């Protein structure tokens, strides 16, 4: 599989409800995660997680699809062209 550098941006609307499920998924894909930053944004009562990843398009699609299916979780991602 051709792995490329990329990022995933995750917004969690209800930390108590969704964060455990998000963390479980991120643990499953941990070998492909280069860096992770999590920021609680209290004024909007949400959390923001940014990930730097090295993944194939299939892996990225699998992870972001699972994350996006979680209630109260929004996800955006991109991979480098090369």
mmCIF file of the N, C-alpha and C atoms, coordinates in Angstrom:
data_MODEL
# 
_entry.id   MODEL 
# 
loop_
_atom_site.group_PDB 
_atom_site.id 
_atom_site.type_symbol 
_atom_site.label_atom_id 
_atom_site.label_alt_id 
_atom_site.label_comp_id 
_atom_site.label_asym_id 
_atom_site.label_entity_id 
_atom_site.label_seq_id 
_atom_site.pdbx_PDB_ins_code 
_atom_site.Cartn_x 
_atom_site.Cartn_y 
_atom_site.Cartn_z 
_atom_site.occupancy 
_atom_site.B_iso_or_equiv 
_atom_site.pdbx_formal_charge 
_atom_site.auth_seq_id 
_atom_site.auth_comp_id 
_atom_site.auth_asym_id 
_atom_site.auth_atom_id 
_atom_site.pdbx_PDB_model_num 
ATOM 1   N N  . UNK A 1 1  ? 0.836   -1.198 0.000  1.00 0.00 ? 1  UNK A N  1 
ATOM 2   C CA . UNK A 1 1  ? 0.000   0.000  0.000  1.00 0.00 ? 1  UNK A CA 1 
ATOM 3   C C  . UNK A 1 1  ? 0.872   1.249  0.000  1.00 0.00 ? 1  UNK A C  1 
ATOM 4   N N  . UNK A 1 2  ? 0.452   2.213  -0.786 1.00 0.00 ? 2  UNK A N  1 
ATOM 5   C CA . UNK A 1 2  ? 1.158   3.481  -0.876 1.00 0.00 ? 2  UNK A CA 1 
ATOM 6   C C  . UNK A 1 2  ? 0.682   4.406  0.235  1.00 0.00 ? 2  UNK A C  1 
ATOM 7   N N  . UNK A 1 3  ? 1.550   4.665  1.205  1.00 0.00 ? 3  UNK A N  1 
ATOM 8   C CA . UNK A 1 3  ? 1.186   5.534  2.329  1.00 0.00 ? 3  UNK A CA 1 
ATOM 9   C C  . UNK A 1 3  ? 1.671   6.946  2.049  1.00 0.00 ? 3  UNK A C  1 
ATOM 10  N N  . UNK A 1 4  ? 0.840   7.914  2.418  1.00 0.00 ? 4  UNK A N  1 
ATOM 11  C CA . UNK A 1 4  ? 1.172   9.321  2.208  1.00 0.00 ? 4  UNK A CA 1 
ATOM 12  C C  . UNK A 1 4  ? 0.955   10.111 3.485  1.00 0.00 ? 4  UNK A C  1 
ATOM 13  N N  . UNK A 1 5  ? 1.623   11.231 3.566  1.00 0.00 ? 5  UNK A N  1 
ATOM 14  C CA . UNK A 1 5  ? 1.487   12.139 4.698  1.00 0.00 ? 5  UNK A CA 1 
ATOM 15  C C  . UNK A 1 5  ? 0.160   12.873 4.587  1.00 0.00 ? 5  UNK A C  1 
ATOM 16  N N  . UNK A 1 6  ? -0.490  13.086 5.726  1.00 0.00 ? 6  UNK A N  1 
ATOM 17  C CA . UNK A 1 6  ? -1.762  13.797 5.699  1.00 0.00 ? 6  UNK A CA 1 
ATOM 18  C C  . UNK A 1 6  ? -2.159  14.292 7.070  1.00 0.00 ? 6  UNK A C  1 
ATOM 19  N N  . UNK A 1 7  ? -3.389  14.774 7.149  1.00 0.00 ? 7  UNK A N  1 
ATOM 20  C CA . UNK A 1 7  ? -3.917  15.248 8.429  1.00 0.00 ? 7  UNK A CA 1 
ATOM 21  C C  . UNK A 1 7  ? -5.376  14.851 8.563  1.00 0.00 ? 7  UNK A C  1 
ATOM 22  N N  . UNK A 1 8  ? -5.813  14.793 9.804  1.00 0.00 ? 8  UNK A N  1 
ATOM 23  C CA . UNK A 1 8  ? -7.222  14.581 10.122 1.00 0.00 ? 8  UNK A CA 1 
ATOM 24  C C  . UNK A 1 8  ? -7.591  15.609 11.181 1.00 0.00 ? 8  UNK A C  1 
ATOM 25  N N  . UNK A 1 9  ? -8.670  16.326 10.956 1.00 0.00 ? 9  UNK A N  1 
ATOM 26  C CA . UNK A 1 9  ? -9.211  17.267 11.934 1.00 0.00 ? 9  UNK A CA 1 
ATOM 27  C C  . UNK A 1 9  ? -10.511 16.705 12.479 1.00 0.00 ? 9  UNK A C  1 
ATOM 28  N N  . UNK A 1 10 ? -10.639 16.668 13.794 1.00 0.00 ? 10 UNK A N  1 
ATOM 29  C CA . UNK A 1 10 ? -11.806 16.084 14.448 1.00 0.00 ? 10 UNK A CA 1 
ATOM 30  C C  . UNK A 1 10 ? -12.385 17.092 15.439 1.00 0.00 ? 10 UNK A C  1 
ATOM 31  N N  . UNK A 1 11 ? -13.691 17.304 15.368 1.00 0.00 ? 11 UNK A N  1 
ATOM 32  C CA . UNK A 1 11 ? -14.381 18.123 16.365 1.00 0.00 ? 11 UNK A CA 1 
ATOM 33  C C  . UNK A 1 11 ? -15.372 17.216 17.092 1.00 0.00 ? 11 UNK A C  1 
ATOM 34  N N  . UNK A 1 12 ? -15.275 17.214 18.417 1.00 0.00 ? 12 UNK A N  1 
ATOM 35  C CA . UNK A 1 12 ? -16.162 16.399 19.248 1.00 0.00 ? 12 UNK A CA 1 
ATOM 36  C C  . UNK A 1 12 ? -17.083 17.348 20.006 1.00 0.00 ? 12 UNK A C  1 
ATOM 37  N N  . UNK A 1 13 ? -18.379 17.236 19.758 1.00 0.00 ? 13 UNK A N  1 
ATOM 38  C CA . UNK A 1 13 ? -19.342 18.138 20.382 1.00 0.00 ? 13 UNK A CA 1 
ATOM 39  C C  . UNK A 1 13 ? -19.617 17.798 21.845 1.00 0.00 ? 13 UNK A C  1 
ATOM 40  N N  . UNK A 1 14 ? -19.638 16.526 22.199 1.00 0.00 ? 14 UNK A N  1 
ATOM 41  C CA . UNK A 1 14 ? -19.929 16.108 23.571 1.00 0.00 ? 14 UNK A CA 1 
ATOM 42  C C  . UNK A 1 14 ? -18.835 15.141 24.018 1.00 0.00 ? 14 UNK A C  1 
ATOM 43  N N  . UNK A 1 15 ? -17.848 15.663 24.731 1.00 0.00 ? 15 UNK A N  1 
ATOM 44  C CA . UNK A 1 15 ? -16.672 14.873 25.109 1.00 0.00 ? 15 UNK A CA 1 
ATOM 45  C C  . UNK A 1 15 ? -17.040 13.634 25.911 1.00 0.00 ? 15 UNK A C  1 
ATOM 46  N N  . UNK A 1 16 ? -17.909 13.780 26.857 1.00 0.00 ? 16 UNK A N  1 
ATOM 47  C CA . UNK A 1 16 ? -18.256 12.644 27.716 1.00 0.00 ? 16 UNK A CA 1 
ATOM 48  C C  . UNK A 1 16 ? -18.895 11.509 26.923 1.00 0.00 ? 16 UNK A C  1 
ATOM 49  N N  . UNK A 1 17 ? -19.674 11.879 25.941 1.00 0.00 ? 17 UNK A N  1 
ATOM 50  C CA . UNK A 1 17 ? -20.411 10.879 25.165 1.00 0.00 ? 17 UNK A CA 1 
ATOM 51  C C  . UNK A 1 17 ? -19.540 10.226 24.087 1.00 0.00 ? 17 UNK A C  1 
ATOM 52  N N  . UNK A 1 18 ? -18.741 11.010 23.375 1.00 0.00 ? 18 UNK A N  1 
ATOM 53  C CA . UNK A 1 18 ? -18.048 10.517 22.184 1.00 0.00 ? 18 UNK A CA 1 
ATOM 54  C C  . UNK A 1 18 ? -16.558 10.265 22.339 1.00 0.00 ? 18 UNK A C  1 
ATOM 55  N N  . UNK A 1 19 ? -15.903 10.941 23.254 1.00 0.00 ? 19 UNK A N  1 
ATOM 56  C CA . UNK A 1 19 ? -14.441 10.838 23.360 1.00 0.00 ? 19 UNK A CA 1 
ATOM 57  C C  . UNK A 1 19 ? -13.941 9.413  23.585 1.00 0.00 ? 19 UNK A C  1 
ATOM 58  N N  . UNK A 1 20 ? -14.578 8.601  24.441 1.00 0.00 ? 20 UNK A N  1 
ATOM 59  C CA . UNK A 1 20 ? -14.071 7.233  24.612 1.00 0.00 ? 20 UNK A CA 1 
ATOM 60  C C  . UNK A 1 20 ? -14.069 6.432  23.313 1.00 0.00 ? 20 UNK A C  1 
ATOM 61  N N  . UNK A 1 21 ? -15.111 6.594  22.507 1.00 0.00 ? 21 UNK A N  1 
ATOM 62  C CA . UNK A 1 21 ? -15.190 5.881  21.230 1.00 0.00 ? 21 UNK A CA 1 
ATOM 63  C C  . UNK A 1 21 ? -14.139 6.401  20.251 1.00 0.00 ? 21 UNK A C  1 
ATOM 64  N N  . UNK A 1 22 ? -13.935 7.720  20.235 1.00 0.00 ? 22 UNK A N  1 
ATOM 65  C CA . UNK A 1 22 ? -12.911 8.313  19.370 1.00 0.00 ? 22 UNK A CA 1 
ATOM 66  C C  . UNK A 1 22 ? -11.534 7.789  19.768 1.00 0.00 ? 22 UNK A C  1 
ATOM 67  N N  . UNK A 1 23 ? -11.241 7.808  21.058 1.00 0.00 ? 23 UNK A N  1 
ATOM 68  C CA . UNK A 1 23 ? -9.934  7.334  21.525 1.00 0.00 ? 23 UNK A CA 1 
ATOM 69  C C  . UNK A 1 23 ? -9.710  5.859  21.212 1.00 0.00 ? 23 UNK A C  1 
ATOM 70  N N  . UNK A 1 24 ? -10.747 5.061  21.294 1.00 0.00 ? 24 UNK A N  1 
ATOM 71  C CA . UNK A 1 24 ? -10.640 3.633  20.962 1.00 0.00 ? 24 UNK A CA 1 
ATOM 72  C C  . UNK A 1 24 ? -10.256 3.450  19.490 1.00 0.00 ? 24 UNK A C  1 
ATOM 73  N N  . UNK A 1 25 ? -10.899 4.213  18.618 1.00 0.00 ? 25 UNK A N  1 
ATOM 74  C CA . UNK A 1 25 ? -10.568 4.131  17.192 1.00 0.00 ? 25 UNK A CA 1 
ATOM 75  C C  . UNK A 1 25 ? -9.145  4.614  16.919 1.00 0.00 ? 25 UNK A C  1 
ATOM 76  N N  . UNK A 1 26 ? -8.759  5.722  17.554 1.00 0.00 ? 26 UNK A N  1 
ATOM 77  C CA . UNK A 1 26 ? -7.409  6.250  17.325 1.00 0.00 ? 26 UNK A CA 1 
ATOM 78  C C  . UNK A 1 26 ? -6.348  5.269  17.815 1.00 0.00 ? 26 UNK A C  1 
ATOM 79  N N  . UNK A 1 27 ? -6.633  4.550  18.882 1.00 0.00 ? 27 UNK A N  1 
ATOM 80  C CA . UNK A 1 27 ? -5.706  3.536  19.366 1.00 0.00 ? 27 UNK A CA 1 
ATOM 81  C C  . UNK A 1 27 ? -5.531  2.424  18.336 1.00 0.00 ? 27 UNK A C  1 
ATOM 82  N N  . UNK A 1 28 ? -6.622  2.036  17.678 1.00 0.00 ? 28 UNK A N  1 
ATOM 83  C CA . UNK A 1 28 ? -6.559  0.986  16.661 1.00 0.00 ? 28 UNK A CA 1 
ATOM 84  C C  . UNK A 1 28 ? -5.663  1.385  15.491 1.00 0.00 ? 28 UNK A C  1 
ATOM 85  N N  . UNK A 1 29 ? -5.605  2.668  15.187 1.00 0.00 ? 29 UNK A N  1 
ATOM 86  C CA . UNK A 1 29 ? -4.812  3.171  14.065 1.00 0.00 ? 29 UNK A CA 1 
ATOM 87  C C  . UNK A 1 29 ? -3.527  3.853  14.537 1.00 0.00 ? 29 UNK A C  1 
ATOM 88  N N  . UNK A 1 30 ? -3.135  3.607  15.767 1.00 0.00 ? 30 UNK A N  1 
ATOM 89  C CA . UNK A 1 30 ? -2.015  4.300  16.403 1.00 0.00 ? 30 UNK A CA 1 
ATOM 90  C C  . UNK A 1 30 ? -0.701  4.225  15.653 1.00 0.00 ? 30 UNK A C  1 
ATOM 91  N N  . UNK A 1 31 ? -0.428  3.127  14.973 1.00 0.00 ? 31 UNK A N  1 
ATOM 92  C CA . UNK A 1 31 ? 0.846   2.995  14.262 1.00 0.00 ? 31 UNK A CA 1 
ATOM 93  C C  . UNK A 1 31 ? 0.957   3.958  13.087 1.00 0.00 ? 31 UNK A C  1 
ATOM 94  N N  . UNK A 1 32 ? -0.169  4.454  12.601 1.00 0.00 ? 32 UNK A N  1 
ATOM 95  C CA . UNK A 1 32 ? -0.161  5.375  11.465 1.00 0.00 ? 32 UNK A CA 1 
ATOM 96  C C  . UNK A 1 32 ? -0.240  6.838  11.888 1.00 0.00 ? 32 UNK A C  1 
ATOM 97  N N  . UNK A 1 33 ? -0.408  7.086  13.188 1.00 0.00 ? 33 UNK A N  1 
ATOM 98  C CA . UNK A 1 33 ? -0.517  8.457  13.688 1.00 0.00 ? 33 UNK A CA 1 
ATOM 99  C C  . UNK A 1 33 ? 0.865   8.953  14.087 1.00 0.00 ? 33 UNK A C  1 
ATOM 100 N N  . UNK A 1 34 ? 1.300   10.036 13.453 1.00 0.00 ? 34 UNK A N  1 
ATOM 101 C CA . UNK A 1 34 ? 2.618   10.624 13.711 1.00 0.00 ? 34 UNK A CA 1 
ATOM 102 C C  . UNK A 1 34 ? 2.554   11.567 14.913 1.00 0.00 ? 34 UNK A C  1 
ATOM 103 N N  . UNK A 1 35 ? 1.500   12.380 14.968 1.00 0.00 ? 35 UNK A N  1 
ATOM 104 C CA . UNK A 1 35 ? 1.353   13.361 16.052 1.00 0.00 ? 35 UNK A CA 1 
ATOM 105 C C  . UNK A 1 35 ? -0.129  13.589 16.316 1.00 0.00 ? 35 UNK A C  1 
ATOM 106 N N  . UNK A 1 36 ? -0.419  13.934 17.569 1.00 0.00 ? 36 UNK A N  1 
ATOM 107 C CA . UNK A 1 36 ? -1.807  14.192 17.968 1.00 0.00 ? 36 UNK A CA 1 
ATOM 108 C C  . UNK A 1 36 ? -1.827  15.388 18.903 1.00 0.00 ? 36 UNK A C  1 
ATOM 109 N N  . UNK A 1 37 ? -2.755  16.313 18.644 1.00 0.00 ? 37 UNK A N  1 
ATOM 110 C CA . UNK A 1 37 ? -2.965  17.456 19.520 1.00 0.00 ? 37 UNK A CA 1 
ATOM 111 C C  . UNK A 1 37 ? -4.444  17.526 19.867 1.00 0.00 ? 37 UNK A C  1 
ATOM 112 N N  . UNK A 1 38 ? -4.752  17.603 21.141 1.00 0.00 ? 38 UNK A N  1 
ATOM 113 C CA . UNK A 1 38 ? -6.131  17.730 21.574 1.00 0.00 ? 38 UNK A CA 1 
ATOM 114 C C  . UNK A 1 38 ? -6.313  19.000 22.372 1.00 0.00 ? 38 UNK A C  1 
ATOM 115 N N  . UNK A 1 39 ? -7.354  19.746 22.024 1.00 0.00 ? 39 UNK A N  1 
ATOM 116 C CA . UNK A 1 39 ? -7.601  21.029 22.677 1.00 0.00 ? 39 UNK A CA 1 
ATOM 117 C C  . UNK A 1 39 ? -9.063  21.120 23.098 1.00 0.00 ? 39 UNK A C  1 
ATOM 118 N N  . UNK A 1 40 ? -9.327  21.274 24.391 1.00 0.00 ? 40 UNK A N  1 
ATOM 119 C CA . UNK A 1 40 ? -10.708 21.542 24.797 1.00 0.00 ? 40 UNK A CA 1 
ATOM 120 C C  . UNK A 1 40 ? -11.025 23.004 24.513 1.00 0.00 ? 40 UNK A C  1 
ATOM 121 N N  . UNK A 1 41 ? -12.105 23.247 23.795 1.00 0.00 ? 41 UNK A N  1 
ATOM 122 C CA . UNK A 1 41 ? -12.498 24.618 23.474 1.00 0.00 ? 41 UNK A CA 1 
ATOM 123 C C  . UNK A 1 41 ? -13.750 24.944 24.280 1.00 0.00 ? 41 UNK A C  1 
ATOM 124 N N  . UNK A 1 42 ? -13.520 25.406 25.481 1.00 0.00 ? 42 UNK A N  1 
ATOM 125 C CA . UNK A 1 42 ? -14.600 25.607 26.442 1.00 0.00 ? 42 UNK A CA 1 
ATOM 126 C C  . UNK A 1 42 ? -15.666 26.615 26.005 1.00 0.00 ? 42 UNK A C  1 
ATOM 127 N N  . UNK A 1 43 ? -15.308 27.713 25.321 1.00 0.00 ? 43 UNK A N  1 
ATOM 128 C CA . UNK A 1 43 ? -16.371 28.649 24.930 1.00 0.00 ? 43 UNK A CA 1 
ATOM 129 C C  . UNK A 1 43 ? -17.473 28.012 24.075 1.00 0.00 ? 43 UNK A C  1 
ATOM 130 N N  . UNK A 1 44 ? -17.130 26.996 23.296 1.00 0.00 ? 44 UNK A N  1 
ATOM 131 C CA . UNK A 1 44 ? -18.121 26.321 22.452 1.00 0.00 ? 44 UNK A CA 1 
ATOM 132 C C  . UNK A 1 44 ? -18.478 24.928 22.987 1.00 0.00 ? 44 UNK A C  1 
ATOM 133 N N  . UNK A 1 45 ? -17.935 24.576 24.136 1.00 0.00 ? 45 UNK A N  1 
ATOM 134 C CA . UNK A 1 45 ? -18.217 23.285 24.779 1.00 0.00 ? 45 UNK A CA 1 
ATOM 135 C C  . UNK A 1 45 ? -17.925 22.112 23.846 1.00 0.00 ? 45 UNK A C  1 
ATOM 136 N N  . UNK A 1 46 ? -16.763 22.150 23.206 1.00 0.00 ? 46 UNK A N  1 
ATOM 137 C CA . UNK A 1 46 ? -16.371 21.065 22.317 1.00 0.00 ? 46 UNK A CA 1 
ATOM 138 C C  . UNK A 1 46 ? -14.868 20.824 22.444 1.00 0.00 ? 46 UNK A C  1 
ATOM 139 N N  . UNK A 1 47 ? -14.396 19.787 21.800 1.00 0.00 ? 47 UNK A N  1 
ATOM 140 C CA . UNK A 1 47 ? -12.968 19.475 21.773 1.00 0.00 ? 47 UNK A CA 1 
ATOM 141 C C  . UNK A 1 47 ? -12.516 19.387 20.322 1.00 0.00 ? 47 UNK A C  1 
ATOM 142 N N  . UNK A 1 48 ? -11.283 19.800 20.080 1.00 0.00 ? 48 UNK A N  1 
ATOM 143 C CA . UNK A 1 48 ? -10.699 19.738 18.754 1.00 0.00 ? 48 UNK A CA 1 
ATOM 144 C C  . UNK A 1 48 ? -9.465  18.852 18.824 1.00 0.00 ? 48 UNK A C  1 
ATOM 145 N N  . UNK A 1 49 ? -9.395  17.870 17.933 1.00 0.00 ? 49 UNK A N  1 
ATOM 146 C CA . UNK A 1 49 ? -8.226  16.994 17.843 1.00 0.00 ? 49 UNK A CA 1 
ATOM 147 C C  . UNK A 1 49 ? -7.664  17.121 16.429 1.00 0.00 ? 49 UNK A C  1 
ATOM 148 N N  . UNK A 1 50 ? -6.366  17.327 16.343 1.00 0.00 ? 50 UNK A N  1 
ATOM 149 C CA . UNK A 1 50 ? -5.701  17.312 15.044 1.00 0.00 ? 50 UNK A CA 1 
ATOM 150 C C  . UNK A 1 50 ? -4.678  16.186 15.047 1.00 0.00 ? 50 UNK A C  1 
ATOM 151 N N  . UNK A 1 51 ? -4.632  15.468 13.934 1.00 0.00 ? 51 UNK A N  1 
ATOM 152 C CA . UNK A 1 51 ? -3.710  14.357 13.786 1.00 0.00 ? 51 UNK A CA 1 
ATOM 153 C C  . UNK A 1 51 ? -2.854  14.556 12.549 1.00 0.00 ? 51 UNK A C  1 
ATOM 154 N N  . UNK A 1 52 ? -1.565  14.296 12.660 1.00 0.00 ? 52 UNK A N  1 
ATOM 155 C CA . UNK A 1 52 ? -0.696  14.149 11.495 1.00 0.00 ? 52 UNK A CA 1 
ATOM 156 C C  . UNK A 1 52 ? -0.561  12.648 11.295 1.00 0.00 ? 52 UNK A C  1 
ATOM 157 N N  . UNK A 1 53 ? -0.804  12.179 10.075 1.00 0.00 ? 53 UNK A N  1 
ATOM 158 C CA . UNK A 1 53 ? -0.835  10.744 9.822  1.00 0.00 ? 53 UNK A CA 1 
ATOM 159 C C  . UNK A 1 53 ? -0.004  10.377 8.601  1.00 0.00 ? 53 UNK A C  1 
ATOM 160 N N  . UNK A 1 54 ? 0.361   9.103  8.522  1.00 0.00 ? 54 UNK A N  1 
ATOM 161 C CA . UNK A 1 54 ? 0.934   8.531  7.319  1.00 0.00 ? 54 UNK A CA 1 
ATOM 162 C C  . UNK A 1 54 ? 0.104   7.288  7.029  1.00 0.00 ? 54 UNK A C  1 
ATOM 163 N N  . UNK A 1 55 ? -0.780  7.393  6.013  1.00 0.00 ? 55 UNK A N  1 
ATOM 164 C CA . UNK A 1 55 ? -1.760  6.350  5.737  1.00 0.00 ? 55 UNK A CA 1 
ATOM 165 C C  . UNK A 1 55 ? -1.981  6.193  4.243  1.00 0.00 ? 55 UNK A C  1 
ATOM 166 N N  . UNK A 1 56 ? -2.519  5.058  3.877  1.00 0.00 ? 56 UNK A N  1 
ATOM 167 C CA . UNK A 1 56 ? -2.998  4.867  2.512  1.00 0.00 ? 56 UNK A CA 1 
ATOM 168 C C  . UNK A 1 56 ? -4.385  5.512  2.418  1.00 0.00 ? 56 UNK A C  1 
ATOM 169 N N  . UNK A 1 57 ? -4.872  5.695  1.214  1.00 0.00 ? 57 UNK A N  1 
ATOM 170 C CA . UNK A 1 57 ? -6.214  6.260  1.057  1.00 0.00 ? 57 UNK A CA 1 
ATOM 171 C C  . UNK A 1 57 ? -7.263  5.329  1.662  1.00 0.00 ? 57 UNK A C  1 
ATOM 172 N N  . UNK A 1 58 ? -7.044  4.022  1.566  1.00 0.00 ? 58 UNK A N  1 
ATOM 173 C CA . UNK A 1 58 ? -7.989  3.069  2.163  1.00 0.00 ? 58 UNK A CA 1 
ATOM 174 C C  . UNK A 1 58 ? -8.018  3.186  3.675  1.00 0.00 ? 58 UNK A C  1 
ATOM 175 N N  . UNK A 1 59 ? -6.851  3.288  4.298  1.00 0.00 ? 59 UNK A N  1 
ATOM 176 C CA . UNK A 1 59 ? -6.788  3.427  5.759  1.00 0.00 ? 59 UNK A CA 1 
ATOM 177 C C  . UNK A 1 59 ? -7.434  4.733  6.205  1.00 0.00 ? 59 UNK A C  1 
ATOM 178 N N  . UNK A 1 60 ? -7.125  5.809  5.498  1.00 0.00 ? 60 UNK A N  1 
ATOM 179 C CA . UNK A 1 60 ? -7.699  7.111  5.852  1.00 0.00 ? 60 UNK A CA 1 
ATOM 180 C C  . UNK A 1 60 ? -9.216  7.069  5.730  1.00 0.00 ? 60 UNK A C  1 
ATOM 181 N N  . UNK A 1 61 ? -9.712  6.511  4.652  1.00 0.00 ? 61 UNK A N  1 
ATOM 182 C CA . UNK A 1 61 ? -11.153 6.413  4.453  1.00 0.00 ? 61 UNK A CA 1 
ATOM 183 C C  . UNK A 1 61 ? -11.825 5.563  5.514  1.00 0.00 ? 61 UNK A C  1 
ATOM 184 N N  . UNK A 1 62 ? -11.168 4.475  5.909  1.00 0.00 ? 62 UNK A N  1 
ATOM 185 C CA . UNK A 1 62 ? -11.719 3.608  6.937  1.00 0.00 ? 62 UNK A CA 1 
ATOM 186 C C  . UNK A 1 62 ? -11.818 4.331  8.278  1.00 0.00 ? 62 UNK A C  1 
ATOM 187 N N  . UNK A 1 63 ? -10.734 4.969  8.689  1.00 0.00 ? 63 UNK A N  1 
ATOM 188 C CA . UNK A 1 63 ? -10.727 5.671  9.973  1.00 0.00 ? 63 UNK A CA 1 
ATOM 189 C C  . UNK A 1 63 ? -11.699 6.843  9.971  1.00 0.00 ? 63 UNK A C  1 
ATOM 190 N N  . UNK A 1 64 ? -11.645 7.673  8.958  1.00 0.00 ? 64 UNK A N  1 
ATOM 191 C CA . UNK A 1 64 ? -12.520 8.854  8.955  1.00 0.00 ? 64 UNK A CA 1 
ATOM 192 C C  . UNK A 1 64 ? -13.994 8.454  8.820  1.00 0.00 ? 64 UNK A C  1 
ATOM 193 N N  . UNK A 1 65 ? -14.259 7.373  8.105  1.00 0.00 ? 65 UNK A N  1 
ATOM 194 C CA . UNK A 1 65 ? -15.637 6.894  8.002  1.00 0.00 ? 65 UNK A CA 1 
ATOM 195 C C  . UNK A 1 65 ? -16.174 6.434  9.350  1.00 0.00 ? 65 UNK A C  1 
ATOM 196 N N  . UNK A 1 66 ? -15.360 5.701  10.095 1.00 0.00 ? 66 UNK A N  1 
ATOM 197 C CA . UNK A 1 66 ? -15.768 5.237  11.419 1.00 0.00 ? 66 UNK A CA 1 
ATOM 198 C C  . UNK A 1 66 ? -15.945 6.402  12.386 1.00 0.00 ? 66 UNK A C  1 
ATOM 199 N N  . UNK A 1 67 ? -15.011 7.370  12.319 1.00 0.00 ? 67 UNK A N  1 
ATOM 200 C CA . UNK A 1 67 ? -15.127 8.542  13.193 1.00 0.00 ? 67 UNK A CA 1 
ATOM 201 C C  . UNK A 1 67 ? -16.369 9.355  12.845 1.00 0.00 ? 67 UNK A C  1 
ATOM 202 N N  . UNK A 1 68 ? -16.587 9.591  11.564 1.00 0.00 ? 68 UNK A N  1 
ATOM 203 C CA . UNK A 1 68 ? -17.724 10.397 11.122 1.00 0.00 ? 68 UNK A CA 1 
ATOM 204 C C  . UNK A 1 68 ? -19.073 9.769  11.430 1.00 0.00 ? 68 UNK A C  1 
ATOM 205 N N  . UNK A 1 69 ? -19.085 8.453  11.607 1.00 0.00 ? 69 UNK A N  1 
ATOM 206 C CA . UNK A 1 69 ? -20.334 7.758  11.931 1.00 0.00 ? 69 UNK A CA 1 
ATOM 207 C C  . UNK A 1 69 ? -20.726 7.917  13.403 1.00 0.00 ? 69 UNK A C  1 
ATOM 208 N N  . UNK A 1 70 ? -19.794 8.386  14.227 1.00 0.00 ? 70 UNK A N  1 
ATOM 209 C CA . UNK A 1 70 ? -20.089 8.581  15.645 1.00 0.00 ? 70 UNK A CA 1 
ATOM 210 C C  . UNK A 1 70 ? -20.939 9.834  15.838 1.00 0.00 ? 70 UNK A C  1 
ATOM 211 N N  . UNK A 1 71 ? -21.913 9.737  16.693 1.00 0.00 ? 71 UNK A N  1 
ATOM 212 C CA . UNK A 1 71 ? -22.789 10.868 16.968 1.00 0.00 ? 71 UNK A CA 1 
ATOM 213 C C  . UNK A 1 71 ? -21.997 12.019 17.587 1.00 0.00 ? 71 UNK A C  1 
ATOM 214 N N  . UNK A 1 72 ? -22.195 13.221 17.049 1.00 0.00 ? 72 UNK A N  1 
ATOM 215 C CA . UNK A 1 72 ? -21.533 14.404 17.600 1.00 0.00 ? 72 UNK A CA 1 
ATOM 216 C C  . UNK A 1 72 ? -20.074 14.551 17.224 1.00 0.00 ? 72 UNK A C  1 
ATOM 217 N N  . UNK A 1 73 ? -19.602 13.807 16.210 1.00 0.00 ? 73 UNK A N  1 
ATOM 218 C CA . UNK A 1 73 ? -18.218 13.891 15.775 1.00 0.00 ? 73 UNK A CA 1 
ATOM 219 C C  . UNK A 1 73 ? -18.168 14.334 14.320 1.00 0.00 ? 73 UNK A C  1 
ATOM 220 N N  . UNK A 1 74 ? -17.390 15.376 14.043 1.00 0.00 ? 74 UNK A N  1 
ATOM 221 C CA . UNK A 1 74 ? -17.197 15.876 12.681 1.00 0.00 ? 74 UNK A CA 1 
ATOM 222 C C  . UNK A 1 74 ? -15.737 15.688 12.289 1.00 0.00 ? 74 UNK A C  1 
ATOM 223 N N  . UNK A 1 75 ? -15.509 15.294 11.049 1.00 0.00 ? 75 UNK A N  1 
ATOM 224 C CA . UNK A 1 75 ? -14.158 14.947 10.608 1.00 0.00 ? 75 UNK A CA 1 
ATOM 225 C C  . UNK A 1 75 ? -13.878 15.523 9.218  1.00 0.00 ? 75 UNK A C  1 
ATOM 226 N N  . UNK A 1 76 ? -12.668 16.035 9.046  1.00 0.00 ? 76 UNK A N  1 
ATOM 227 C CA . UNK A 1 76 ? -12.159 16.466 7.736  1.00 0.00 ? 76 UNK A CA 1 
ATOM 228 C C  . UNK A 1 76 ? -10.745 15.951 7.615  1.00 0.00 ? 76 UNK A C  1 
ATOM 229 N N  . UNK A 1 77 ? -10.327 15.606 6.396  1.00 0.00 ? 77 UNK A N  1 
ATOM 230 C CA . UNK A 1 77 ? -8.985  15.052 6.225  1.00 0.00 ? 77 UNK A CA 1 
ATOM 231 C C  . UNK A 1 77 ? -8.460  15.329 4.824  1.00 0.00 ? 77 UNK A C  1 
ATOM 232 N N  . UNK A 1 78 ? -7.160  15.149 4.689  1.00 0.00 ? 78 UNK A N  1 
ATOM 233 C CA . UNK A 1 78 ? -6.515  15.286 3.375  1.00 0.00 ? 78 UNK A CA 1 
ATOM 234 C C  . UNK A 1 78 ? -5.196  14.531 3.417  1.00 0.00 ? 78 UNK A C  1 
ATOM 235 N N  . UNK A 1 79 ? -4.774  14.037 2.242  1.00 0.00 ? 79 UNK A N  1 
ATOM 236 C CA . UNK A 1 79 ? -3.470  13.405 2.079  1.00 0.00 ? 79 UNK A CA 1 
ATOM 237 C C  . UNK A 1 79 ? -2.681  14.169 1.032  1.00 0.00 ? 79 UNK A C  1 
ATOM 238 N N  . UNK A 1 80 ? -1.362  14.176 1.185  1.00 0.00 ? 80 UNK A N  1 
ATOM 239 C CA . UNK A 1 80 ? -0.495  14.796 0.187  1.00 0.00 ? 80 UNK A CA 1 
ATOM 240 C C  . UNK A 1 80 ? -0.616  14.029 -1.125 1.00 0.00 ? 80 UNK A C  1 
ATOM 241 N N  . UNK A 1 81 ? -0.312  14.686 -2.223 1.00 0.00 ? 81 UNK A N  1 
ATOM 242 C CA . UNK A 1 81 ? -0.429  14.047 -3.536 1.00 0.00 ? 81 UNK A CA 1 
ATOM 243 C C  . UNK A 1 81 ? 0.630   12.965 -3.730 1.00 0.00 ? 81 UNK A C  1 
ATOM 244 N N  . UNK A 1 82 ? 1.810   13.165 -3.147 1.00 0.00 ? 82 UNK A N  1 
ATOM 245 C CA . UNK A 1 82 ? 2.880   12.196 -3.353 1.00 0.00 ? 82 UNK A CA 1 
ATOM 246 C C  . UNK A 1 82 ? 3.359   11.626 -2.032 1.00 0.00 ? 82 UNK A C  1 
# 
